Amino acid sequence: MQFAIKTLISAVIIVLISEISKRFSIVGGILASLPLVSFLAIIWLYLDTKDIKPIIALSESIFWLVIPSLLFFVIFPILLKKGVAFWSSFGISAGVMIVFYFIMVKILQYFNVIDKI
């Protein structure tokens, strides 16, 4: 039951942001830029475990791994403005982001900022 509630709340938030974005892109952008998924993950993790150690680790990981995700939001609109098709722009941007996730994880592991996966 708890899993179903988590899924429902998460889905409602995503649909709500999508619908608001159709009418008010700036409001949708504000809502989408909020770390809602991170907030929910932290809350669900705490409610499930009542242990702050994994919450600390998750919070620190989120902080460092936001950096590669920002590449998507830099590259994607640039490609669209240059006339690259939506799906190609999306795929290229996501691909670059994924590559930089792997690079960032390796860097963070090298400096012992995060645990080995």
Secondary structure, DSSP 8 states (H G I E B T S, - for coil): -HHHHHHHHHHHHHHHHHHHHHH-HHHHHHHHHS-HHHHHHHHHHHHHH--HHHHHHHHHHHHHHHHHHHHHHHHHHHHHHTT--HHHHHHHHHHHHHHHHHHHHHHHHHTTSS---
